[in-house]
Amino acid sequence: TPWQTLSKANAAAINNGLLQPGGKLLFKKGDTFIGQLILGCSGTEEKPIEIGSYGTGGKPILTGVGANMGSNNNGDAIEVIKMTNTNHILMNDLHITNDRQVGLGWTGSGNKSYGIYVTADKWGGRSNGLTFRNIDFTDIFGVDMINWEGVVDTDGYKAQAFFFDSEANHDGSTGPVATEVGIDNVLIEDCYFFNLGGSGVTARHLGGYDSNGASERNQNYVIRNNHFEDLGGDGVVFASIYNGLVEN
């Protein structure tokens, strides 16, 4: 029996939840899913976890608009899909949109909007093996941002389809032992980016600005065969990437 809500999907996708290596979480084509999908699970290189679709018709739409989040339980989600310290995920055949209309109840809470937000921190180390294929990103804006033709990214506004955001390496002074942190081996291909307030793909590592080595950078990014149209920002932004390729 199909699940009806993203909340049920989130419960399956947390660490040690139902979604295990080789498992699939599939959204019905032609349907719209409102809320935020939070992924905290990982597959393996031999058995990745697939997030995709099934059935016939248009790609399933995931949107943060109307998610009813925040302190007043009425705000739109900042990120439609949030991935934290995840490994070996294949995501494909989805339509993601997030034209936010309501903030989360505090000043500046409406200034950011993401389609997919991927983060790595000291508790997870280096994330690895993330593939995104045949995903449509349309109409991603912060609250009260004007369309792509106007002034964007002012006063702290950010609106991005992808944001890969790695903390710096951890020295072990607090929390877990010293560990490298990063988001590695990422493939984005055959995706469509249209009418975004900011950039299509942004990736950064907060420890790599003064380093020439690979350890303080996100590693091995391939972005190919994608279509970018009507963006308020750049198509692709690499900040501290080691071995990055953008083609076609």
C-alpha positions as CSV (number, residue, x, y, z in Angstrom):
1,T,0.0,0.0,0.0
2,P,1.6,3.3,-1.0
3,W,2.6,5.8,1.7
4,Q,0.7,9.1,1.5
5,T,3.1,11.6,3.1
6,L,6.7,12.8,3.0
7,S,6.7,12.4,6.8
8,K,6.3,8.7,6.4
9,A,9.1,8.7,3.8
10,N,11.3,10.6,6.2
11,A,10.8,8.1,8.9
12,A,12.0,5.4,6.6
13,A,15.0,7.4,5.4
14,I,16.6,8.2,8.7
15,N,19.7,6.3,9.9
16,N,18.9,2.6,10.6
17,G,15.4,3.1,9.1
18,L,13.6,1.0,6.6
19,L,15.5,2.3,3.7
20,Q,18.6,0.1,3.5
21,P,21.3,-0.4,0.9
22,G,19.7,-1.6,-2.4
23,G,16.3,-0.2,-1.4
24,K,14.2,2.2,-3.4
25,L,11.9,5.1,-2.4
26,L,9.7,5.9,-5.4
27,F,7.2,8.7,-6.0
28,K,4.1,8.2,-8.2
29,K,4.3,10.0,-11.5
30,G,1.6,12.6,-12.0
31,D,1.4,13.4,-8.3
32,T,2.6,16.4,-6.2
33,F,4.3,15.9,-2.9
34,I,4.3,18.9,-0.5
35,G,6.9,19.2,2.3
36,Q,10.5,18.3,2.9
37,L,12.3,15.0,2.2
38,I,15.1,14.4,4.7
39,L,17.6,11.7,3.8
40,G,20.0,10.5,6.5
41,C,20.5,7.0,5.2
42,S,23.3,5.5,3.0
43,G,23.7,2.8,0.4
44,T,26.8,1.0,-0.6
45,E,28.8,1.2,-3.8
46,E,27.4,-2.2,-4.8
47,K,23.9,-1.5,-3.5
48,P,23.0,2.2,-3.8
49,I,19.7,3.6,-2.5
50,E,17.5,4.9,-5.3
51,I,15.2,7.9,-4.9
52,G,13.0,8.0,-8.1
53,S,9.6,7.5,-9.5
54,Y,7.1,4.9,-10.8
55,G,4.0,4.7,-13.0
56,T,3.1,6.7,-16.0
57,G,2.7,10.4,-16.8
58,G,4.8,13.5,-15.8
59,K,7.6,13.4,-13.3
60,P,6.4,13.5,-9.7
61,I,6.6,17.1,-8.3
62,L,8.3,17.7,-4.9
63,T,7.8,21.2,-3.5
64,G,8.5,22.9,-0.2
65,V,5.6,25.4,-0.8
66,G,2.9,24.7,1.7
67,A,5.1,22.6,3.9
68,N,3.8,24.1,7.1
69,M,7.1,24.3,8.9
70,G,8.7,26.8,11.3
71,S,7.8,28.1,14.7
72,N,4.3,29.2,13.6
73,N,3.8,25.9,11.7
74,N,3.0,27.9,8.5
75,G,6.3,28.4,6.7
76,D,7.5,27.0,3.4
77,A,10.5,24.6,3.6
78,I,13.9,26.1,2.8
79,E,15.1,22.9,1.2
80,V,12.8,20.5,-0.7
81,I,15.3,17.7,-0.2
82,K,17.9,17.8,2.5
83,M,20.8,15.2,2.6
84,T,23.2,15.0,5.5
85,N,26.2,12.7,5.6
86,T,24.7,10.4,3.0
87,N,26.6,8.0,0.8
88,H,25.8,6.1,-2.5
89,I,22.5,7.6,-3.4
90,L,21.0,7.5,-6.9
91,M,18.3,10.2,-7.4
92,N,16.5,10.4,-10.7
93,D,13.4,11.2,-12.6
94,L,11.9,13.9,-10.3
95,H,10.6,17.5,-10.7
96,I,11.6,19.8,-7.9
97,T,10.2,23.3,-7.4
98,N,10.3,25.7,-4.4
99,D,8.9,29.2,-5.1
100,R,8.7,30.1,-1.4
101,Q,5.9,32.4,-0.3
102,V,6.1,32.3,3.5
103,G,9.1,32.5,5.8
104,L,9.6,30.5,9.0
105,G,8.8,33.2,11.5
106,W,12.1,35.0,12.0
107,T,13.9,37.7,10.1
108,G,15.7,36.5,7.1
109,S,14.1,33.0,7.2
110,G,12.6,33.6,3.7
111,N,15.9,34.7,2.1
112,K,17.0,31.2,1.1
113,S,15.5,28.5,-1.1
114,Y,17.1,25.3,-2.3
115,G,16.0,22.4,-4.4
116,I,18.5,19.9,-3.0
117,Y,20.8,20.8,-0.1
118,V,23.6,18.4,0.6
119,T,25.8,18.8,3.6
120,A,28.7,17.0,5.3
121,D,30.0,17.7,8.8
122,K,32.4,16.3,11.4
123,W,30.0,13.6,12.5
124,G,29.9,12.0,9.1
125,G,33.3,12.7,7.5
126,R,33.4,12.4,3.8
127,S,30.2,11.7,1.9
128,N,30.7,9.7,-1.3
129,G,29.0,8.5,-4.4
130,L,26.0,10.8,-5.1
131,T,24.4,10.6,-8.5
132,F,21.6,12.9,-9.8
133,R,20.1,12.2,-13.2
134,N,17.1,13.4,-15.2
135,I,15.8,15.9,-12.6
136,D,13.9,19.0,-13.5
137,F,14.4,22.1,-11.3
138,T,12.1,25.0,-11.9
139,D,10.9,28.1,-10.1
140,I,13.2,28.3,-7.1
141,F,13.0,31.6,-5.2
142,G,13.2,33.0,-1.7
143,V,10.2,34.9,-0.3
144,D,9.5,38.1,-2.3
145,M,12.4,37.5,-4.7
146,I,11.6,38.8,-8.2
147,N,12.0,36.6,-11.2
148,W,15.3,35.8,-12.9
149,E,15.4,39.0,-14.9
150,G,15.6,41.2,-11.8
151,V,18.1,41.9,-9.1
152,V,18.9,38.8,-7.1
153,D,21.3,37.7,-4.4
154,T,21.1,41.0,-2.6
155,D,20.4,41.3,1.1
156,G,21.4,37.7,1.7
157,Y,19.1,36.1,-0.8
158,K,20.2,32.7,-2.2
159,A,18.1,30.5,-4.5
160,Q,19.9,27.5,-5.8
161,A,18.8,24.2,-7.4
162,F,21.8,22.3,-5.8
163,F,23.9,23.4,-2.9
164,F,26.7,21.1,-1.8
165,D,28.0,22.5,1.5
166,S,30.9,20.9,3.3
167,E,32.3,21.9,6.7
168,A,36.0,22.2,7.1
169,N,38.1,19.2,8.2
170,H,37.7,18.6,11.9
171,D,40.8,18.8,14.1
172,G,39.4,16.7,17.0
173,S,39.5,19.5,19.6
174,T,35.8,19.0,20.4
175,G,33.3,16.3,19.5
176,P,34.5,13.3,17.5
177,V,38.1,12.5,16.7
178,A,39.9,14.4,13.9
179,T,38.5,13.5,10.6
180,E,38.4,14.8,7.0
181,V,35.1,16.2,5.9
182,G,33.8,16.5,2.3
183,I,31.3,15.6,-0.4
184,D,33.0,13.5,-3.0
185,N,32.3,11.6,-6.3
186,V,29.2,13.5,-7.4
187,L,27.6,13.1,-10.9
188,I,24.9,15.4,-12.2
189,E,23.7,14.6,-15.7
190,D,20.8,15.1,-18.0
191,C,19.1,17.6,-15.7
192,Y,17.0,20.7,-16.6
193,F,17.4,24.0,-14.7
194,F,14.8,26.7,-15.6
195,N,13.7,30.0,-14.0
196,L,15.8,30.0,-10.8
197,G,16.4,33.0,-8.6
198,G,20.1,32.1,-8.3
199,S,22.5,29.4,-9.5
200,G,22.0,26.0,-10.8
201,V,24.8,24.1,-9.0
202,T,26.9,25.5,-6.2
203,A,29.5,23.4,-4.4
204,R,31.9,24.6,-1.7
205,H,34.2,23.3,1.0
206,L,34.7,25.7,3.9
207,G,38.3,24.5,4.6
208,G,39.8,24.7,1.2
209,Y,40.3,28.3,0.3
210,D,44.0,28.4,1.2
211,S,44.9,24.8,0.4
212,N,46.4,23.3,-2.7
213,G,45.7,19.7,-1.7
214,A,42.7,17.4,-2.1
215,S,42.0,16.8,1.6
216,E,40.6,20.3,2.2
217,R,38.3,20.2,-0.9
218,N,35.3,18.4,-2.2
219,Q,36.6,15.9,-4.8
220,N,35.6,14.5,-8.2
221,Y,32.6,16.3,-9.6
222,V,31.2,15.6,-13.1
223,I,28.4,17.9,-14.4
224,R,27.5,17.0,-17.9
225,N,24.7,17.1,-20.5
226,N,22.5,19.5,-18.5
227,H,20.4,22.4,-19.7
228,F,20.5,25.8,-17.9
229,E,18.0,28.5,-18.9
230,D,16.8,31.8,-17.3
231,L,18.9,31.8,-14.2
232,G,19.4,34.8,-11.8
233,G,22.9,33.5,-11.1
234,D,25.6,31.3,-12.6
235,G,25.0,27.9,-14.1
236,V,27.8,26.2,-12.0
237,V,29.9,27.5,-9.1
238,F,32.9,25.5,-7.8
239,A,34.5,26.7,-4.6
240,S,37.3,24.5,-3.4
241,I,36.7,21.5,-5.8
242,Y,39.5,19.0,-6.6
243,N,39.0,17.3,-10.0
244,G,35.9,19.1,-11.3
245,L,34.6,18.6,-14.8
246,V,31.8,20.5,-16.5
247,E,30.9,19.5,-20.1
248,N,28.2,19.7,-22.8
